[in-house]
Amino acid sequence: GAVVSQHPSRVICKSGTSVKIECRSLDFQATTMFWYRQFPKKSLMLMATSNEGSKATYEQGVEKDKFLINHASLTLSTLTVTSAHPEDSSFYICSARRAETRQYFGPGTRLTVT
Amino acid sequence: GQQLNQSPQSMFIQEGEDVSMNCTSSSIFNTWLWYKQDPGEGPVLLIALYKAGELTSNGRLTAQFGITRKDSFLNISASIPSDVGIYFCAGQLSQGGSEKLVFGKGTKLTVNP
């Protein structure tokens, strides 16, 4: 089946620094990748949708300059949290989709900003 | 924006019991999906429903896509300890090539052996 990986699985960074999270589709080419954020005991909230080779589409209320998304290839999308603050601490989950099929979710990345 | 109302928020049951949870929406969706999420992991798809009225089973799981396309339920029969986790419903509405998912708030299931 389709497999999506995320790296790192956990990251701790200091306030003010930037951190990059990678999302890879391991055995298929993903035309679209999605980034979600999940707070403890809460649901998944879509942050942005990215199509390979084009700019990401951000959901209302998500700062595009703070959460930089790059989808440079059909198997890799990255989310960079810039100038991180403690309130950015969360569980970030990506999903990948090839044309006309469902989304396959990654295992998530736990970000802690100290 | 679109919202999904998922209930119950949590359930505590004995092993062997059946479980039922549901989602309702004020909006129509083309597809309903049910996911299970274990702690510290991403959601895993359990069942996907594509047609109004569709009833689909996956082992001990059964889910239905409501006729109005605004609701869905998931049943788990003869629960076992490994059924523990958080179950999410999600609605998908294809618009202009977008395949965005809207998630419910989740149902936390605890199964006592």
Interface residues (C-beta under 8 A of the other chain):
Chain A: V4 Q6 T32 F34 K42 S43 L44 M45 L46 T49 T57 Q60 F91 I93 S95 R97 R102 Q103 F105 G106 P107 G108 R110
Chain B: G1 L33 Y35 G40 E41 G42 P43 V44 L45 A48 F88 S98 E99 K100 L101 V102 F103 G104 K105 G106
